[in-house]
Amino acid sequence: MNGVSDKFEFLSAAWIDAARTIRDEYMGRVPAPAVSLRMNQIITGAPQGTIEAHLDTSRGRTEFDLGHVAMAEVTVTTDYGTARSVFALADPAAAMQAFMAGKIRIEGDLAKLMMLQASTMQADPLTAEVAARVKAITAD
């Protein structure tokens, strides 16, 4: 990776590697997530086909990676464009609009997912910086 100017297709191998690098740079510096949640994601219509991913905050840090986790409390199914807007571009308004339009299906503990989203919207400056850096590596 040559720097901030490098952009990668959302959820491509290069994007995942770049996002991991950013996460690792901030490891131990950002506050622990306010809500412990294990969430599996099914993302349809991606250039690579259907993608299984997960978000896990149960170990005191936010982990986003490919594959599913065991004993997930929530499973979210959505299309690629919506997932990109919500997870890579950190657009909370897109999440609400997509949910209301039926583009996001949620199975499991909806209340816990909403608590995590609410706490994310009140993120500290370092967490916001991480989100901005992930957005910066995501191709248009």
C-alpha positions in Angstrom: 0.0 0.0 0.0 1.5 3.3 -1.0 -0.5 5.6 1.2 -3.9 7.3 1.7 -4.4 7.7 -2.1 -4.7 4.0 -2.6 -8.4 3.0 -3.0 -9.8 -0.5 -3.2 -13.0 -2.1 -4.1 -15.1 -2.7 -0.9 -14.6 -6.2 0.6 -11.9 -7.1 -2.0 -8.9 -8.9 -0.6 -6.9 -5.7 -1.0 -9.6 -3.6 0.9 -9.7 -6.2 3.7 -5.9 -6.1 4.0 -5.8 -2.3 4.1 -8.6 -2.1 6.6 -6.8 -4.7 8.8 -3.6 -2.5 8.6 -5.6 0.5 9.7 -7.2 -1.4 12.6 -3.8 -2.7 13.7 -2.4 0.8 13.7 -5.0 1.9 16.2 -5.1 -1.3 18.3 -5.1 -0.4 22.0 -5.5 3.3 21.3 -9.2 3.5 20.6 -11.7 3.0 23.5 -13.4 -0.4 23.8 -16.8 -0.6 22.1 -19.6 0.4 24.5 -21.7 -2.7 23.5 -20.5 -6.3 23.2 -22.0 -7.8 20.0 -21.2 -10.7 17.7 -22.9 -10.0 14.3 -22.8 -12.1 11.2 -23.4 -10.4 7.8 -24.6 -11.8 4.5 -23.8 -9.3 1.7 -25.5 -10.1 -1.6 -24.8 -8.8 -5.1 -21.1 -8.1 -4.5 -18.7 -8.3 -7.5 -17.2 -11.4 -5.9 -20.7 -13.0 -5.3 -22.4 -13.4 -1.9 -20.0 -12.5 0.9 -20.1 -13.7 4.5 -18.5 -11.4 7.0 -18.8 -10.5 10.7 -18.4 -7.7 13.2 -17.3 -8.8 16.7 -16.9 -6.4 19.6 -17.1 -9.2 22.3 -13.3 -9.0 23.0 -13.2 -5.3 23.8 -12.3 -4.2 20.3 -14.1 -3.9 17.0 -13.2 -6.7 14.6 -14.5 -6.8 11.1 -13.5 -9.7 8.9 -14.6 -12.2 6.4 -16.4 -15.4 7.5 -19.0 -15.9 10.2 -18.5 -16.2 13.9 -20.1 -18.9 16.1 -22.9 -17.9 18.4 -23.7 -14.7 16.7 -26.4 -12.6 18.4 -27.5 -10.9 15.2 -27.4 -11.7 11.5 -27.8 -8.9 9.0 -28.5 -9.6 5.4 -28.2 -6.7 2.9 -27.0 -5.9 -0.6 -23.5 -4.8 -1.5 -24.3 -1.1 -2.1 -26.0 -0.8 1.2 -23.2 -2.6 3.1 -20.7 -0.3 1.5 -22.6 2.8 2.5 -23.1 1.6 6.1 -19.9 -0.2 6.9 -17.2 1.4 4.7 -18.6 4.9 4.3 -20.0 5.0 7.9 -23.3 6.6 6.8 -25.8 6.1 9.6 -28.6 7.8 7.6 -28.1 5.2 4.8 -28.6 2.4 7.4 -31.9 3.8 8.6 -33.1 4.5 5.0 -32.1 1.0 3.9 -33.8 -0.6 6.9 -37.0 1.3 6.3 -36.9 0.4 2.6 -36.5 -3.3 3.4 -32.9 -3.5 2.1 -31.6 -4.7 5.5 -33.0 -7.8 7.1 -32.1 -8.4 10.7 -32.4 -11.7 12.6 -31.6 -11.8 16.3 -31.1 -9.1 19.0 -32.2 -5.9 17.2 -32.1 -3.9 20.5 -28.4 -4.7 21.0 -27.6 -3.8 17.3 -29.4 -0.5 17.8 -27.4 0.2 21.0 -24.2 -0.5 19.1 -25.2 1.9 16.3 -26.2 4.6 18.8 -22.8 4.3 20.6 -21.0 4.4 17.3 -22.6 7.7 16.4 -21.1 9.2 19.6 -17.7 7.9 18.8 -14.5 9.5 20.2 -12.1 11.4 17.9 -9.8 8.4 17.3 -12.7 6.1 16.4 -13.9 8.7 14.0 -10.4 8.9 12.5 -10.4 5.2 11.9 -13.7 5.4 10.2 -12.4 8.3 8.0 -9.3 6.3 7.0 -11.5 3.3 6.1 -13.7 5.5 4.0 -10.6 7.0 2.3 -9.4 3.5 1.1 -12.8 2.6 -0.3 -13.1 3.1 -4.0 -16.0 5.1 -5.4 
